[in-house]
Amino acid sequence: MTPNYDEGTIKTLDWQEHIRKRPGMYIGKLGDGTAADDGIYVLLKEVMDNSIDEFMMGNGKKITINIDDDKVIIRDFGRGIPLGKLVDVASKMNTGAKYDSKVFKKSVGLNGVGIKAVNALSSKFTIRSVREGVAKEVEFQQGIKTNERDLNNLDEPNGTLVVFEPDLELFKSFHYISDYVVDMVKNYTFLNAGLVIEYNGQRFYSKNGLRDLLEENMDDDIIYPIIHLKGEDIEIAVSHGNRYGEDYYSFVNGQHTTHGGTHLQAFREVYVKTIRDFYKKDFDPSDIRASIVAAVSIKVEEPVFESQTKTKLGSKDIGPNGPSVRAHVGNFVQKELDNYLHKNPDTAEVLLRRITESERERKAISGIKKLAKQRAKKVNLHNKKLRDCRVHFTDNHAKAGESSIFITEGDSASGSITKSRDVNTQAVFSLKGKPLNTFGLTKKVVYENEEFNLLQAALNIEDSLEDLRYNKIIIATDADVDGMHIRLLLITFFLQFFPELIRKGHLYILQTPLFRVRNKQKTYYCYSDEERREAINKLKGKPEITRFKGLGEISPDEFKHFISGDIRLDPVMMKKHESVSQMLEFYMGKNTPERQDFIIDNLYVEKDEVA
């Protein structure tokens, strides 16, 4: 029977209801805080962007951020929002000063949605504006105003205060990872030289902009001084190291465009052309860009992003009356980079040597690479290693960001995950035994070693990370000595040949329960001894306790809990000051006295803790 279609079937949602019903339209995915692009960080960024826009317009040189558990407090010292419009700014869609290009010519947020989304998706949201000793404060719950008051004779500097708590009804169990917040804060300071940001009492400041960013993020294997170029509405820093791959940091109007866009594509293309013209040699683009680390920042009037979360620039032009993004970036790089190389022949010589080294290595493995591709294609046709999913990271699909691949050990573990997974977004790759320790080896081994060749083919990262098929690469091994060793060998592989996968937050460790504690009424899955003891106390009596020794012992029906809504993932992260080469040498190189001392010292610590 066809349902009725009349006036009663048509509904109008309030603005906050619409945001809460479709949060993905406004902040991307919700998440639980384990990924840098999860919703709680987008909420933080939306509030910060408003304060950064104030600084960019010359108002307020300091911003403070305090995060305590689930409460976020952000205070800037700009002009403060006009008091009569404070309620509208926080709760009326398409309301804001950024439609007036004279006030905010090249700001981050243009559509008047961001802070309203924060309000609607927070259990509690408070906004206060202070202007010349007079203030207004408004309180909301889930986007609904609960209190409004005027404050007079305040001994407070001008500016805006926002306090919010992400709503547990929507975000479930979440937590802020401080390293992700620090990365965000540092990027803001690198892009806004002179701005001071205090995060939980720690002060962040940059004097040299993108040059500081590259120095912060590059290992100690930098092979020539950073080339730092600045022009009107454009800034670029570039250098090369000895790592594999290409590593980029791209920004538009202070927004970290993690997925690049028209400006980054223009840079990559014109960089190749400029180098070819300078050396008068038709080098392969992959050799020119091998081991490059670059930061690109431009400012665009009324930028067009490909989503509300602003991770990829779609604008073709700099502004209504300006040149194209491609021409703007291209003209600047061609002129300034060419001038720099002519003025710095030592740098030009080192760069030429790096390009020719890459060319030699590429040609040396070209034959092996061709055979490896054929082998990978043949294996994939027979589906022996990879159980693929339907939606991939490169697809133009709403669930592309949810795409993931589990790297498992053995057939039993891969079988359990394969039977439990979401076939739309979760793929499984099965390892055969322990992988090779790749420390100190060249990329030739990636093609010669069957396991790594097939893994690279499955991820589709042979030529560029832009072709990565899965947003999350999840190492799923047993929580025993062998499983930990396999985990370490895989991390070594990615650090050695694809470190940008880790730097860009794609690599994770799957946490699976160690114990199952249950009685006839209730079952608890416990990830530690502490959780096991808590479960026993809750159930009382003598519950049944099972110790899981491996992933293959967990039934597919149970596994569904651990790789779906209740999935626990630990991101594999690198501290900015950590050197890849030094870390690999210490942990995966030959046994050194330093590593022996480290193991002995930590063994004693554990004994003391047990005692």
HELIX and SHEET records of a PDB file:
HELIX    1   1 GLU A    7  THR A    9  5                                   3    
HELIX    2   2 TRP A   15  LYS A   21  1                                   7    
HELIX    3   3 GLY A   24  ILE A   27  1                                   4    
HELIX    4   4 GLY A   39  MET A   56  1                                  18    
HELIX    5   5 LEU A   83  LYS A   85  5                                   3    
HELIX    6   6 LEU A   86  SER A   91  1                                   6    
HELIX    7   7 ALA A   97  TYR A   99  5                                   3    
HELIX    8   8 GLY A  114  ALA A  120  1                                   7    
HELIX    9   9 LEU A  168  PHE A  171  1                                   4    
HELIX   10  10 SER A  178  LEU A  191  1                                  14    
HELIX   11  11 LEU A  210  ASN A  217  1                                   8    
HELIX   12  12 THR A  262  TYR A  279  1                                  18    
HELIX   13  13 PRO A  285  ARG A  289  1                                   5    
HELIX   14  14 VAL A  325  LYS A  343  1                                  19    
HELIX   15  15 PRO A  345  ALA A  364  1                                  20    
HELIX   16  16 SER A  366  HIS A  382  1                                  17    
HELIX   17  17 ALA A  400  GLU A  402  5                                   3    
HELIX   18  18 GLY A  410  SER A  420  1                                  11    
HELIX   19  19 LYS A  444  GLU A  448  1                                   5    
HELIX   20  20 GLU A  450  LEU A  459  1                                  10    
HELIX   21  21 LEU A  465  ASP A  467  5                                   3    
HELIX   22  22 VAL A  481  PHE A  497  1                                  17    
HELIX   23  23 PRO A  499  ARG A  503  1                                   5    
HELIX   24  24 ASP A  529  LEU A  539  1                                  11    
HELIX   25  25 LEU A  551  GLU A  553  5                                   3    
HELIX   26  26 PRO A  556  PHE A  562  1                                   7    
HELIX   27  27 VAL A  580  MET A  588  1                                   9    
HELIX   28  28 PRO A  593  VAL A  610  1                                  18    
SHEET    1   A 8 ILE A 144  LEU A 151  0                                        
SHEET    2   A 8 VAL A 134  GLN A 141 -1                                        
SHEET    3   A 8 SER A 122  ARG A 131 -1                                        
SHEET    4   A 8 GLY A 159  PRO A 166 -1                                        
SHEET    5   A 8 LYS A  71  ASP A  76 -1                                        
SHEET    6   A 8 LYS A  62  ASP A  68 -1                                        
SHEET    7   A 8 VAL A 196  TYR A 199  1                                        
SHEET    8   A 8 GLN A 202  PHE A 204 -1                                        
SHEET    1   B 5 ILE A 227  GLY A 231  0                                        
SHEET    2   B 5 ILE A 234  HIS A 240 -1                                        
SHEET    3   B 5 ILE A 292  ILE A 298 -1                                        
SHEET    4   B 5 ASP A 247  VAL A 252  1                                        
SHEET    5   B 5 GLN A 255  HIS A 256 -1                                        
SHEET    1   C 6 LEU A 386  ARG A 387  0                                        
SHEET    2   C 6 GLN A 426  LEU A 431 -1                                        
SHEET    3   C 6 SER A 404  GLU A 409  1                                        
SHEET    4   C 6 LYS A 472  ALA A 476  1                                        
SHEET    5   C 6 LEU A 507  GLN A 511  1                                        
SHEET    6   C 6 ARG A 568  PRO A 571 -1                                        
SHEET    1   D 3 THR A 523  CYS A 526  0                                        
SHEET    2   D 3 PHE A 515  ARG A 518 -1                                        
SHEET    3   D 3 GLU A 544  ARG A 547 -1                                        
END                                                                             
